[in-house]
Every structure is written in C-alpha cells, then in structure tokens.
Amino acid sequence: MGLLEKERATIEALWLYQPADRFLTFQLMEAAIFLGLSAICLFVAAGCLRFSLSKSR
C-alpha cells in the first residue's frame, strides 16, 4: 500500500466517521428535515386534490 492509498484511506475514514456524542444531534436534524419535507408533500397533495375536486364540480 503506497502513501497515496494510505492518505486516501485516512481521508475516507475521517469522512465516514460520526462522533458518538453528536449522534443524537444528527438524528434529530435528519428527522426534522424528513418531517418538514413530508409536511410540504402533504400540503401540496391536499392542495392538488382540493383544486381537482373543486374544478370537477
């Protein structure tokens, strides 16, 4: 294994590593993002359905 491969492996290890003390923070951030996106999708779907039903009357 050459020097370049060792440096690349070290960079990959640093890139993939998430400290245990920040695990809950990352999980809460991810949950907030997904909850926000799902709320947006729900409102868009409800708006499309409402518009579609009002147009068909």
C-alpha positions in Angstrom: 0.0 0.0 0.0 1.6 3.3 -1.1 1.5 6.6 0.5 -1.4 7.8 -1.7 -3.6 4.9 -0.8 -2.9 5.4 3.0 -3.8 9.1 2.7 -7.0 8.2 0.8 -8.0 5.6 3.4 -7.4 8.1 6.2 -9.5 10.8 4.4 -12.3 8.2 3.8 -12.2 7.2 7.4 -12.5 10.8 8.6 -15.3 11.4 6.1 -17.3 8.4 7.2 -16.8 8.8 10.9 -19.5 10.5 13.0 -18.6 11.1 16.7 -20.9 9.3 19.1 -21.6 12.5 21.1 -23.2 14.1 18.1 -25.2 11.1 17.0 -28.5 12.3 18.6 -28.0 15.8 17.1 -27.6 14.3 13.6 -30.6 12.0 14.1 -32.8 14.9 15.3 -31.6 17.1 12.3 -32.4 14.3 9.9 -35.8 13.7 11.5 -36.7 17.4 11.3 -35.7 17.5 7.6 -37.8 14.5 6.7 -40.8 15.7 8.8 -40.6 19.1 7.1 -40.4 17.5 3.6 -43.3 15.2 4.4 -45.4 18.1 5.6 -44.7 20.0 2.4 -45.6 17.0 0.3 -48.8 16.5 2.3 -49.9 20.1 1.8 -49.1 20.1 -1.9 -51.1 16.8 -2.3 -54.0 18.2 -0.3 -53.9 21.4 -2.4 -53.9 19.5 -5.7 -56.7 17.3 -4.5 -58.8 20.2 -3.4 -58.2 22.1 -6.7 -59.0 19.0 -8.7 -62.3 18.4 -6.8 -63.4 22.0 -7.0 -62.7 22.0 -10.7 -64.8 18.9 -11.4 -68.0 20.3 -9.8 
